[in-house]
Amino acid sequence: MSSLQDMVGVSSQPVKNEVEKGAIRKFAEAIGDKDPVYRDEEAAKKAGFPAIPVPPTFSRTFDYGEIPGLEMPKAGLIHGEQRFTYHKPIYAGDVVFCSRKLLKVRESSGRLGSMTFYMFEAEVRNSAGELLLVENLTVIRTGGAK
């Protein structure tokens, strides 16, 4: 079995995601955003969009695939920091390809015990390979790496 440091730089294979109007609407409802551009194509066009745009942070709903060999628990993780850098807009009807890479792993000990910090970078690209979005995410695992 490889160490966590051996996993740094390893990426998931890009996963195809189809951006659907219904998913955008449900996401906007879930976050309490009442802007009609996320629900109605005419409202989106009237606001200057070619189609219904995705709300900020909608990319969290995409499938980024699994990083081979990196096993993370399904529960008990703490959301650390998150940053989104948008390069081009994403709209309903788009097909995007999403992947995630482990950038860094850091272990630390404190009064609450050991913690492992996982820093990820995710990319969303269109079918032409153009970069649409980069997401940086830190996840904290208490109890150290297993």
Disulfide bonds with the S-S distance in Angstrom:
none
